[in-house]
Amino acid sequence: MLVWERPEPPDRPVPASLSRERIVGAAIRLADADGLDAVSLRKVAAALDVGPMRLYGYIATKEELLDLMVDAVYAEIRPVGDGWREVLCSLAEATRKAAHRHEWLADLLGGRPQLGPNTMAGGEAVLAAMDGVDLDTVVPGVAAVTAYVTGAVRREITERRAERVSGMDKRQWQATFGPYLERTFATGRFPALATMVRDGPHLDADQTFRIGLGFVLDGIAARISKRVQ
């Protein structure tokens, strides 16, 4: 029986009451502070001031705990809007914001399908907004948005982590490596790259995400328009 269907054991108020909600909340706090490496059943038990064996009545494996953590964060992702485009845009933006609050989420996006109630509620909202659009468009369209968001969010989180490790923000990185690029471009070997760096738009993270998302949504809109003609 999956963790979503398995009943919790009766609560024991002494020495400390437990529930899956409390366990998952403690795990999320650990992950928010120090990443997924900080999450284990032993560490979660210590944070709750209980013995590790008490957790096994609620959660059998670390994989179950990670699934519950992801689903808990999906409670923060509530796609809303009028029509499929607004709802998909809302889903993308809300997922990105959730990953900014919980960086570890980026490491778990795009894995096996999430079957928790919060995740499924979000999926239901998206599919309901696309009611009337044929499934041959809905299925790959939603998959395209999900793939874009997963890739974009992972790139952003990776860059944020790299900044912390290197101690250099984007401007400092450009100042450090800019002279090297200028010398390289002066050789004439990379004219297209040189043009892009010198003359291309210099977008911040928000602009990059929203413009890229717009490209994906425009493609879905074009596909829908073509199929209704």
Secondary structure, 3 states (H helix, E strand, C coil): CCCCCCCCCCCCCCCCCCCHHHHHHHHHHHHHHHCHHHCCHHHHHHHHCCCHHHHCCCCCCHHHHHHHHHHHHHCCCCCCCCCHHHHHHHHHHHHHHHHHHCCCHHHHCCCCCCCCHHHHHHHHHHHHHCCCCCHHHHHHHHHHHHHHHHHHHHHHHHHHHHHHHHCCCHHHHHHHHHHHHHHHHCCCCCHHHHHHHHHCCCCCHHHHHHHHHHHHHHHHHHHHHHHHC
